[in-house]
Structure formats: structure tokens, C-alpha cells
Amino acid sequence: MTLPEVTADTSVDIRVTVNDGEFSSSATITLSITNKVETEEPEVETGSNGGGSITWSILLLMLIAVYRRRVMQI
């Protein structure tokens, strides 16, 4: 079943009647159609590659330098 596109949450009542010539039966179904709000995914900038790795490299070299200074003083 394809439901219509809606701009707000909507309820639709569907009544089905079956008849075999002698007996008949009816049923009502209520369908709740929820408005789907489509959001756009934010674009990810890919212009900078590896810019954070230089920071970690410098930090690692500084830690090694501090460690070597302490070892040399002992």
C-alpha cells in the first residue's frame, strides 16, 4: 500500500466490507501517517589531511626531550 505524502501527522480511516451474497462483514482500520521531516546531512570538509598528526608528533618529541633531560641529570 502506498500512503500519501503529508505535511503534518494525519490519521486515515479505511473501511473494508466483504459480502458473499448471504453474509457480509465490515472492519474499519485507522492508519496513522507520520510526517517525515527530511534533514540534509552536513557536508564534511576533506581539504585538510593529516593536520593533526604533526601536533601529536611535536608533543611526542617534546616528551622524549624532557625524559632525556631527566635521565641525563641523574
Secondary structure as a PSIPRED ss2 file (coil, helix, strand):
# PSIPRED VFORMAT (PSIPRED V4.0)

   1 M C   1.000  0.000  0.000
   2 T C   1.000  0.000  0.000
   3 L C   1.000  0.000  0.000
   4 P C   1.000  0.000  0.000
   5 E C   1.000  0.000  0.000
   6 V C   1.000  0.000  0.000
   7 T C   1.000  0.000  0.000
   8 A C   1.000  0.000  0.000
   9 D C   1.000  0.000  0.000
  10 T E   0.000  0.000  1.000
  11 S E   0.000  0.000  1.000
  12 V E   0.000  0.000  1.000
  13 D E   0.000  0.000  1.000
  14 I E   0.000  0.000  1.000
  15 R E   0.000  0.000  1.000
  16 V E   0.000  0.000  1.000
  17 T E   0.000  0.000  1.000
  18 V E   0.000  0.000  1.000
  19 N E   0.000  0.000  1.000
  20 D C   1.000  0.000  0.000
  21 G C   1.000  0.000  0.000
  22 E C   1.000  0.000  0.000
  23 F C   1.000  0.000  0.000
  24 S E   0.000  0.000  1.000
  25 S E   0.000  0.000  1.000
  26 S E   0.000  0.000  1.000
  27 A E   0.000  0.000  1.000
  28 T E   0.000  0.000  1.000
  29 I E   0.000  0.000  1.000
  30 T E   0.000  0.000  1.000
  31 L E   0.000  0.000  1.000
  32 S E   0.000  0.000  1.000
  33 I E   0.000  0.000  1.000
  34 T C   1.000  0.000  0.000
  35 N C   1.000  0.000  0.000
  36 K C   1.000  0.000  0.000
  37 V C   1.000  0.000  0.000
  38 E C   1.000  0.000  0.000
  39 T C   1.000  0.000  0.000
  40 E C   1.000  0.000  0.000
  41 E C   1.000  0.000  0.000
  42 P C   1.000  0.000  0.000
  43 E C   1.000  0.000  0.000
  44 V C   1.000  0.000  0.000
  45 E C   1.000  0.000  0.000
  46 T C   1.000  0.000  0.000
  47 G C   1.000  0.000  0.000
  48 S C   1.000  0.000  0.000
  49 N C   1.000  0.000  0.000
  50 G C   1.000  0.000  0.000
  51 G H   0.000  1.000  0.000
  52 G H   0.000  1.000  0.000
  53 S H   0.000  1.000  0.000
  54 I H   0.000  1.000  0.000
  55 T H   0.000  1.000  0.000
  56 W H   0.000  1.000  0.000
  57 S H   0.000  1.000  0.000
  58 I H   0.000  1.000  0.000
  59 L H   0.000  1.000  0.000
  60 L H   0.000  1.000  0.000
  61 L H   0.000  1.000  0.000
  62 M H   0.000  1.000  0.000
  63 L H   0.000  1.000  0.000
  64 I H   0.000  1.000  0.000
  65 A H   0.000  1.000  0.000
  66 V H   0.000  1.000  0.000
  67 Y H   0.000  1.000  0.000
  68 R H   0.000  1.000  0.000
  69 R H   0.000  1.000  0.000
  70 R H   0.000  1.000  0.000
  71 V H   0.000  1.000  0.000
  72 M H   0.000  1.000  0.000
  73 Q H   0.000  1.000  0.000
  74 I C   1.000  0.000  0.000
